[in-house]
């Protein structure tokens, strides 16, 4: 964060000083984990389900605390928020509105800092799936062009978004952010915190359809990003997704289409996958073409890479530079198509961070490609895809049927809530033991340990709530 006095911070958040002189300067980072606070930093006292950050204000040792009530430490006390704002923050574990108030203060402070960094270019990305991987790619292609800040993992909500913005300082040239939504207006609110000049929408799928009611409802929410762009901004839209392509009418900004469609200005041609489902393709742009060889696993990364390339091109990179930086890019965030081969030849594909119908289909297709080129036996260990609303049974049934169509050798469905996957596989292919329903992670691990053989490929994927990464961790721990 840029250096700020306690008085400036109080001004930014509309708060008041407590136990501190206005001239005290905060020069360190902003943290909401008291264990990570530095003596020159700002501690954000967030209440949680188990502990309240206000109780750690003094022991954190921070130069200043951002708080909703008076604490035994130097602090800026934020003002209370409206009931409507408080309801919007329901997932923070808020009981008295203090969490919503602190989050509102943090957002205001982030915007205050952004407004004092005129040389900063903000890039935002959203979509039903692939946000984090694409954000990681964007950050990696921008870093050679100048100091870049991006969130770790999926820090994309009311807490992670402003926290990331506050990592920027006078040296930062690019800020690459991902934006998520649990409902209408959420993305619009995030763009108020850090107004983007470049906004990219990847896709509109079924993730959170239970909260939005329909894919059209999801599209309306995702399109809030392009609506927030200025006239001199750029909207990067996936030409291969009709709901995303239609967002071109919702923005004042110039539109750049990406994809494999012939009308995409930045497109991929001659896509070829190797035996580990890593893509090679020709990057075609209005300014020339270049060859890209991705180190990331899965054909879905082609679209992610095109978005990152379009961002880099808009900010001055040549096609050759964009292709080179994409080819050098690595997987950054954990549990996203993390491919590890054990000494005995068993390959574990840990894609367990989260799941929705579109991302599971992409992962299954990657698994099938690895089998097609390598002649290997494949296992898909899948669990619940959450927040699908009335489409829950149909969506899980479709995944089970797809596993059969792709000729996945073994399907292991974990948990009774995902039973429709198992049933769909049986109805599609009259499978016997090829598909099995197990009650929990321990049962899945036991089955795999008893039946895996050298050369097998195991995909592990489910919604984050299912913690299916324990399956992948156990399989890799077996050979340490």
C-alpha distance (Angstrom), angle and dihedral (degrees) to the residues before:
residue distance angle dihedral
X1 . . .
X2 3.77 . .
X3 3.83 113.2 .
X4 3.80 110.5 -88.1
X5 3.78 133.7 176.4
X6 3.77 121.6 -125.7
X7 3.79 86.8 -112.1
X8 3.80 92.0 55.3
X9 3.78 91.3 48.6
X10 3.80 91.0 50.3
X11 3.81 89.0 49.7
X12 3.80 91.6 49.1
X13 3.80 94.9 52.7
X14 3.80 97.8 34.1
X15 3.80 89.8 -118.1
X16 3.79 138.9 129.9
X17 3.78 133.7 -111.5
X18 3.80 120.9 -107.9
X19 3.84 124.8 -172.1
X20 3.81 91.3 -16.3
X21 3.80 139.1 93.9
X22 3.82 116.1 -121.3
X23 3.81 92.8 -121.4
X24 3.83 96.2 60.2
X25 3.80 107.0 119.4
X26 3.82 125.7 -139.6
X27 3.79 109.7 -153.4
X28 3.79 101.6 159.5
X29 3.79 133.5 79.3
X30 3.80 128.4 -71.6
X31 3.82 114.3 -112.0
X32 3.79 135.7 175.6
X33 3.82 92.8 -169.3
X34 3.80 107.3 80.1
X35 3.82 89.9 -152.3
X36 3.81 90.7 64.1
X37 3.78 98.9 46.6
X38 3.82 118.3 119.2
X39 3.82 122.8 -148.7
X40 3.82 91.2 -109.1
X41 3.82 94.6 45.0
X42 3.79 141.2 95.3
X43 3.81 119.6 -108.3
X44 3.80 117.0 -151.7
X45 3.82 107.8 -149.3
X46 3.79 103.3 -145.5
X47 3.82 120.9 177.5
X48 3.79 113.3 -134.5
X49 3.77 140.6 -176.0
X50 3.81 93.3 -91.1
X51 3.81 107.6 18.4
X52 3.79 136.8 21.6
X53 3.78 117.9 -132.7
X54 3.80 90.4 -145.2
X55 3.80 88.0 71.6
X56 3.82 89.9 60.8
X57 3.81 99.0 47.2
X58 3.80 95.0 105.2
X59 3.81 97.6 38.6
X60 3.80 92.4 48.2
X61 3.79 89.1 72.4
X62 3.80 91.7 -143.3
X63 3.78 120.8 159.1
X64 3.80 88.0 -128.8
X65 3.80 138.1 7.0
X66 3.79 127.1 -147.6
X67 3.80 103.1 -143.6
X68 3.78 143.7 165.1
X69 3.81 94.2 -141.3
X70 3.78 137.7 23.0
X71 3.80 115.2 -72.0
X72 3.80 135.2 -176.2
X73 3.80 92.1 -99.5
X74 3.81 140.8 62.7
X75 3.79 105.8 -68.2
X76 3.76 151.3 159.6
X77 3.79 110.0 -132.7
X78 3.80 112.5 -145.7
X79 3.81 120.8 -143.0
X80 3.83 120.7 -106.8
X81 3.79 119.6 -95.6
X82 3.78 133.7 -132.3
X83 3.79 122.5 -89.2
X84 3.82 89.5 -110.7
X85 3.80 91.4 56.4
X86 3.77 90.5 46.1
X87 3.82 92.0 53.2
X88 3.79 89.7 50.7
X89 3.80 88.8 58.2
X90 3.81 95.3 52.8
X91 3.81 93.6 125.6
X92 3.81 93.1 63.4
X93 3.80 91.5 77.3
X94 3.78 88.9 -111.4
X95 3.81 117.5 174.2
X96 3.78 104.9 170.0
X97 3.79 103.6 19.7
X98 3.80 94.0 -98.5
X99 3.80 92.1 116.9
X100 3.79 92.4 53.2
X101 3.80 90.0 47.9
X102 3.80 93.3 51.9
X103 3.81 91.5 46.6
X104 3.80 90.3 50.7
X105 3.78 89.3 50.7
X106 3.80 92.0 48.4
X107 3.81 90.5 50.8
X108 3.80 91.4 49.8
X109 3.80 91.1 49.6
X110 3.81 90.9 50.2
X111 3.80 91.5 52.3
X112 3.82 89.8 47.2
X113 3.81 89.6 55.9
X114 3.82 94.2 44.7
X115 3.79 90.4 53.5
X116 3.81 88.7 56.7
X117 3.81 94.2 53.0
X118 3.81 103.6 71.0
X119 3.80 92.7 166.4
X120 3.81 93.1 58.6
X121 3.82 119.8 109.1
X122 3.80 113.2 -157.1
X123 3.80 120.3 -153.7
X124 3.80 119.3 -169.7
X125 3.80 128.0 -167.8
X126 3.78 130.4 -172.1
X127 3.79 139.2 165.0
X128 3.77 141.4 130.3
X129 3.79 92.5 -88.9
X130 3.79 138.5 7.5
X131 3.82 96.9 37.5
X132 3.77 96.2 126.8
X133 3.80 96.6 43.4
X134 3.81 90.9 47.9
X135 3.80 92.6 46.4
X136 3.82 88.0 52.5
X137 3.81 90.6 50.8
X138 3.79 92.3 47.6
X139 3.80 90.7 51.4
X140 3.80 91.4 49.8
X141 3.81 94.6 51.0
X142 3.81 92.5 45.2
X143 3.81 97.4 47.9
X144 3.85 93.5 74.4
X145 3.80 87.2 54.7
X146 3.79 96.1 51.9
X147 3.83 145.1 -41.4
X148 3.80 107.4 -46.2
X149 3.80 132.7 -166.6
X150 3.81 122.0 -159.3
X151 3.80 132.7 162.8
X152 3.79 121.5 -99.7
X153 3.80 112.2 -112.5
X154 3.80 114.2 -32.0
X155 3.80 101.3 -19.6
X156 3.78 91.5 151.4
X157 3.83 109.0 127.2
X158 3.81 139.5 79.9
X159 3.81 91.2 -65.4
X160 3.79 104.5 33.5
X161 3.80 95.0 42.8
X162 3.84 99.1 59.6
X163 3.82 90.6 35.3
X164 3.81 88.4 59.1
X165 3.80 93.1 44.8
X166 3.80 88.9 55.2
X167 3.83 90.6 58.9
X168 3.81 87.4 72.0
X169 3.81 120.1 96.5
X170 3.80 139.1 168.5
X171 3.81 91.8 -67.5
X172 3.81 95.3 52.1
X173 3.80 113.3 106.5
X174 3.81 101.2 174.5
X175 3.79 133.4 32.0
X176 3.83 113.5 -165.8
X177 3.81 112.4 -165.4
X178 3.79 136.5 175.6
X179 3.78 119.1 -148.0
X180 3.80 125.6 -152.4
X181 3.78 132.6 -174.4
X182 3.80 137.2 -157.1
X183 3.77 91.5 -177.5
X184 3.80 146.5 -6.7
X185 3.79 115.3 -51.3
X186 3.81 96.3 23.0
X187 3.81 96.1 104.8
X188 3.80 90.8 43.3
X189 3.81 88.8 54.6
X190 3.81 91.7 50.8
X191 3.80 91.3 51.4
X192 3.81 88.2 55.6
X193 3.80 88.7 58.5
X194 3.81 93.3 51.3
X195 3.83 113.4 9.7
X196 3.82 107.7 -145.8
X197 3.81 124.2 -141.1
X198 3.80 91.8 -166.5
X199 3.81 120.6 39.9
X200 3.79 126.9 -177.8
X201 3.81 127.9 -167.1
X202 3.80 114.4 -164.1
X203 3.79 106.6 -174.8
X204 3.78 146.6 -36.6
X205 3.78 113.1 -123.5
X206 3.77 139.6 151.6
X207 3.80 99.2 -79.9
X208 3.84 108.6 128.9
X209 3.80 92.0 1.2
X210 3.80 86.1 141.8
X211 3.80 88.4 64.9
X212 3.81 98.0 40.6
X213 3.80 99.1 38.4
X214 3.81 97.6 -133.4
X215 3.80 144.0 12.3
X216 3.79 87.3 -100.4
X217 3.79 88.1 57.5
X218 3.78 89.8 51.0
X219 3.81 90.4 49.3
X220 3.79 90.6 52.2
X221 3.82 90.2 53.8
X222 3.82 95.7 44.1
X223 3.79 90.0 49.5
X224 3.80 90.1 63.0
X225 3.80 85.5 84.7
X226 3.82 95.3 61.9
X227 3.80 90.9 41.3
X228 3.80 88.3 60.4
X229 3.81 94.9 55.0
X230 3.81 119.1 108.0
X231 3.79 123.7 -121.7
X232 3.80 91.0 -100.8
X233 3.81 90.7 49.1
X234 3.80 131.3 97.8
X235 3.80 129.2 -122.9
X236 3.81 113.6 -157.0
X237 3.80 109.5 -159.5
X238 3.79 133.5 -177.2
X239 3.80 106.0 -115.7
X240 3.82 90.4 -165.0
X241 3.83 92.9 64.6
X242 3.85 112.3 68.7
X243 3.80 93.6 -156.5
X244 3.80 91.1 52.6
X245 3.79 94.2 42.4
X246 3.80 89.5 54.8
X247 3.81 90.0 60.4
X248 3.81 88.2 78.4
X249 3.81 87.6 88.0
X250 3.81 92.1 55.6
X251 3.80 99.6 63.1
X252 3.80 138.8 72.3
X253 3.80 89.5 -154.0
X254 3.78 128.0 94.8
X255 3.81 110.9 -91.4
X256 3.81 126.5 -132.9
X257 3.79 117.1 -173.3
X258 3.81 120.5 -149.6
X259 3.79 130.9 -173.3
X260 3.76 142.5 78.2
X261 3.81 93.3 -66.3
X262 3.79 116.2 114.1
X263 3.81 91.6 -121.5
X264 3.82 94.2 56.2
X265 3.80 111.6 111.1
X266 3.82 90.5 -151.0
X267 3.77 107.9 38.5
X268 3.78 145.4 155.2
X269 3.78 122.2 -120.3
X270 3.81 131.4 -177.2
X271 3.81 95.1 17.7
X272 3.82 111.0 -167.8
X273 3.81 126.7 179.2
X274 3.80 124.9 -150.4
X275 3.81 126.9 -145.2
X276 3.82 91.3 -78.2
X277 3.83 93.6 48.3
X278 3.80 93.4 -105.4
X279 3.79 112.0 150.7
X280 3.77 130.5 -129.8
X281 3.80 116.5 -171.9
X282 3.77 145.1 154.1
X283 3.80 112.6 -103.1
X284 3.80 107.5 -143.0
X285 3.81 119.4 -166.8
X286 3.82 137.7 161.8
X287 3.81 86.8 -102.3
X288 3.79 99.0 50.3
X289 3.80 141.2 -68.8
X290 3.80 137.7 -88.4
X291 3.79 139.5 176.1
X292 3.81 120.3 -102.0
X293 3.81 125.2 -163.5
X294 3.79 110.4 -173.2
X295 3.79 122.8 -151.6
X296 3.81 89.7 -159.7
X297 3.79 120.2 99.2
X298 3.80 121.3 -120.7
X299 3.81 135.9 47.2
X300 3.81 90.2 -113.1
X301 3.80 88.2 73.7
X302 3.80 89.4 71.5
X303 3.79 90.3 74.1
X304 3.80 91.3 43.8
X305 3.80 90.1 51.4
X306 3.80 92.3 49.5
X307 3.80 90.0 54.8
X308 3.80 91.1 50.2
X309 3.80 90.2 47.3
X310 3.80 91.4 51.4
X311 3.81 90.4 52.4
X312 3.80 92.0 49.7
X313 3.81 92.1 47.5
X314 3.79 91.6 51.0
X315 3.79 89.7 53.6
X316 3.79 95.5 50.9
X317 3.79 108.6 -82.7
X318 3.80 120.9 137.1
X319 3.82 120.5 -126.2
X320 3.80 89.1 -108.5
X321 3.80 91.9 52.6
X322 3.80 93.0 46.8
X323 3.81 90.5 49.6
X324 3.79 92.4 48.3
X325 3.80 94.1 49.2
X326 3.79 92.4 46.0
X327 3.80 90.6 50.8
X328 3.80 89.7 52.5
X329 3.82 94.2 47.1
X330 3.79 118.6 116.1
X331 3.77 135.0 -161.5
X332 3.80 105.6 -87.8
X333 3.81 108.2 173.1
X334 3.80 120.0 65.6
X335 3.82 127.9 -109.0
X336 3.79 95.9 18.0
X337 3.80 111.6 120.1
X338 3.80 88.1 -37.5
X339 3.82 102.6 173.9
X340 3.82 119.1 -162.4
X341 3.80 127.3 169.2
X342 3.80 117.6 -152.3
X343 3.81 122.0 -139.4
X344 3.81 88.8 -102.3
X345 3.81 91.3 58.6
X346 3.82 97.7 -104.5
X347 3.81 108.9 138.3
X348 3.80 118.6 -150.4
X349 3.81 117.7 -159.0
X350 3.80 105.6 -162.7
X351 3.81 106.6 -164.1
X352 3.77 93.0 145.9
X353 3.80 102.1 123.3
X354 3.80 92.8 98.5
X355 3.79 142.6 -28.1
X356 3.78 143.5 -150.9
X357 3.81 129.3 163.4
X358 3.80 94.2 -90.7
X359 3.80 96.0 47.7
X360 3.82 92.6 45.5
X361 3.80 90.8 51.2
X362 3.81 90.0 50.3
X363 3.80 91.4 49.4
X364 3.81 92.4 48.6
X365 3.80 90.7 50.8
X366 3.80 89.5 51.3
X367 3.80 89.8 50.4
X368 3.80 91.3 49.7
X369 3.80 90.7 50.0
X370 3.79 91.2 52.6
X371 3.80 88.8 53.2
X372 3.80 94.2 44.6
X373 3.77 94.0 55.3
X374 3.77 98.7 34.9
X375 3.80 102.4 35.8
X376 3.79 90.1 -129.6
X377 3.81 131.2 150.3
X378 3.80 112.1 -107.1
X379 3.80 133.0 -146.9
X380 3.80 125.2 -169.5
X381 3.80 112.3 -162.7
X382 3.80 104.1 -170.2
X383 3.78 136.3 172.0
X384 3.77 141.2 179.1
X385 3.80 121.3 -32.9
X386 3.79 101.1 -149.6
X387 3.82 133.8 -149.9
X388 3.82 96.8 30.2
X389 3.79 96.2 128.8
X390 3.82 116.7 -163.5
X391 3.82 90.4 -5.8
X392 3.81 90.9 64.6
X393 3.82 98.8 105.9
X394 3.80 96.2 38.6
X395 3.80 93.1 48.6
X396 3.80 93.7 50.5
X397 3.80 91.2 44.7
X398 3.82 90.0 53.9
X399 3.80 91.8 52.7
X400 3.81 91.7 52.6
X401 3.80 90.6 49.7
X402 3.81 91.8 47.7
X403 3.81 90.8 53.8
X404 3.81 87.8 58.4
X405 3.82 94.1 46.1
X406 3.79 91.0 50.6
X407 3.82 89.3 50.8
X408 3.80 94.7 -121.5
X409 3.80 103.6 177.6
X410 3.80 100.1 -141.3
X411 3.80 130.8 18.2
X412 3.80 117.6 -164.4
X413 3.80 111.9 -170.8
X414 3.81 113.1 -163.3
X415 3.80 119.3 -151.6
X416 3.77 133.4 12.2
X417 3.82 92.1 -102.6
X418 3.80 87.8 69.9
X419 3.81 94.0 47.5
X420 3.83 92.0 118.8
X421 3.82 88.2 69.3
X422 3.78 90.6 58.7
X423 3.80 92.0 44.7
X424 3.81 91.8 48.2
X425 3.79 91.1 54.1
X426 3.80 91.4 51.9
X427 3.80 93.3 47.2
X428 3.79 92.2 48.7
X429 3.77 98.7 46.0
X430 3.79 108.8 8.7
X431 3.76 86.9 -120.5
X432 3.76 122.3 -172.1
X433 3.78 118.3 -168.2
X434 3.82 90.6 -14.9
X435 3.80 86.6 91.7
X436 3.77 122.1 40.2
X437 3.80 132.7 177.1
X438 3.81 114.2 -143.5
X439 3.81 125.6 -174.5
X440 3.79 100.8 -130.4
X441 3.78 150.1 -11.8
X442 3.81 93.9 -79.0
X443 3.79 91.3 55.8
X444 3.80 91.2 48.6
X445 3.80 91.7 51.2
X446 3.80 91.9 47.9
X447 3.80 91.6 51.5
X448 3.79 93.5 48.4
X449 3.78 93.4 46.7
X450 3.78 90.7 53.6
X451 3.80 97.6 45.9
X452 3.81 110.3 27.7
X453 3.77 116.2 110.3
X454 3.82 132.3 -171.6
X455 3.78 113.4 -72.0
X456 3.82 96.5 26.2
X457 3.82 119.4 135.9
X458 3.81 117.5 -142.9
X459 3.81 123.1 -164.2
X460 3.81 116.4 -163.3
X461 3.81 117.7 -167.1
X462 3.82 140.0 150.3
X463 3.77 140.3 125.1
X464 3.78 115.5 -61.0
X465 3.80 91.7 -108.7
X466 3.82 90.1 67.3
X467 3.84 94.8 59.1
X468 3.79 90.4 -147.0
X469 3.80 89.9 162.4
X470 3.79 85.3 88.4
X471 3.81 86.6 74.5
X472 3.78 92.4 54.8
X473 3.81 92.2 42.9
X474 3.81 91.4 51.4
X475 3.80 93.0 50.1
X476 3.77 91.9 50.9
X477 3.80 93.1 42.7
X478 3.82 89.4 57.2
X479 3.82 92.5 72.2
X480 3.82 100.7 40.7
